[in-house]
């Protein structure tokens, strides 16, 4: 399983420098939507990382699909919103609370 990152240049640069191969730099919401749809269909992606603000700007149906996605597991980082709880996402994907 691979890690994929979608977002603006300032968000994805660190992941690119860390050697993540599936880094998708987007500049607007339409490009982000298109990339998300293709990543959701890519069975090699196990974890999708996005900025919480980018997720908040998506249409409601796509946000719901991301929130309910098990594979890839979507992790939201940063931003002004509540964000995703990484522990809950891992529990959802694996089926077991690994911290217990």
C-alpha atoms as one frame of an Amber mdcrd trajectory, in Angstrom:
protein
   0.000   0.000   0.000   1.211   3.453  -0.870   0.736   6.882   0.647  -0.748
   9.620  -1.552  -0.790  13.338  -0.794  -3.047  15.926  -2.444  -2.870  19.658
  -1.914  -1.331  23.007  -2.603   2.386  23.418  -3.171   3.207  24.529   0.372
   1.429  21.460   1.807   2.842  18.761  -0.476   6.464  19.942  -0.675   7.541
  18.287   2.576   6.009  14.977   1.538   7.761  15.170  -1.816  11.083  15.834
  -0.062  10.428  12.855   2.220  10.315  10.619  -0.837   6.574  10.064  -1.205
   6.053   9.187  -4.855   2.317   9.850  -5.189   2.224  13.591  -4.560  -0.440
  15.539  -6.425  -0.080  19.308  -6.377  -3.327  21.137  -7.100  -4.100  24.820
  -7.438  -7.900  24.979  -7.388 -10.932  23.046  -6.171 -11.796  21.567  -9.595
  -8.296  20.115  -9.994  -8.450  18.792  -6.434 -11.795  17.066  -7.079 -10.459
  15.428 -10.234  -7.312  14.143  -8.520  -9.279  12.848  -5.517 -11.571  10.837
  -7.776  -8.618   9.216  -9.535  -6.834   8.462  -6.244  -9.985   6.877  -4.792
  -9.981   4.472  -7.756  -6.263   3.644  -7.379  -6.191   0.351  -5.444  -2.477
   0.767  -4.633  -3.172   3.778  -2.386  -3.728   2.830   1.260  -3.581   6.260
   2.894  -4.595   9.606   1.416  -3.292  12.710   3.194  -4.909  16.095   2.624
  -5.048  19.466   4.330  -8.211  19.867   6.397  -9.014  23.212   4.744  -8.919
  21.570   1.296 -11.336  18.881   2.440 -13.648  21.541   3.904 -13.857  23.273
   0.512 -15.023  20.138  -1.321 -18.644  19.493  -2.284 -20.610  17.763   0.479
 -20.998  14.439  -1.361 -17.270  14.121  -2.038 -16.484  15.074   1.592 -18.863
  12.349   2.751 -17.187   9.803   0.458 -13.772  10.747   1.842 -15.003  10.566
   5.429 -16.464   7.089   4.919 -13.571   5.748   2.844 -11.796   2.744   4.337
  -9.393   2.234   1.469  -7.765   4.570   1.090  -7.969   5.808   4.638  -8.162
   9.603   4.488  -6.146  11.609   7.003  -6.686  15.364   7.289  -3.822  17.432
   8.649  -3.600  21.068   9.684  -6.109  23.779   9.123  -8.509  25.626  11.311
 -11.161  22.895  11.499 -11.449  19.943  13.851  -9.611  17.600  11.497  -9.666
  13.842  11.469  -8.702  11.807  14.461  -5.854   9.599  13.249  -6.607   6.985
  15.910 -10.213   6.666  14.719  -9.143   6.448  11.079  -6.664   3.656  11.827
  -9.308   1.837  13.870 -11.751   2.191  10.971  -9.221   0.865   8.444  -7.760
  -1.952  10.522 -10.800  -2.829  12.596  -8.855  -2.828  15.861  -7.836  -0.055
  18.247  -4.045  -0.385  18.108  -3.545   1.887  21.134  -5.281  -0.518  23.559
